Amino acid sequence: MIKIKRPVFLYPMRMAVRLRRPTCCRGQTLVEYALILAFISIVAIAVLINFGQQAKSLYSMIDSGVASAAASH
């Protein structure tokens, strides 16, 4: 029995086909990314609501400090 060698250039293509996700999961992945984005947005809004006033007062204090330092020179 004679063994026939396969061409080397076919190996990367076969690995790509083997590692590729099935096409039936593409819509599911899009929904997962949308849910992650929605969760991150909700967390960011909650953080801004809770710490927004504190951040505003901190920036106001920094601004007044910079303004007074510039006025003294």
Secondary structure by P-SEA (a helix, b strand, c coil): cbbbbccccaaaaaaaaaacccccaaaaaaaaaaaaaaaaaaaaaaaaaacaaaaaaaaaaaaaaaaaaaaac
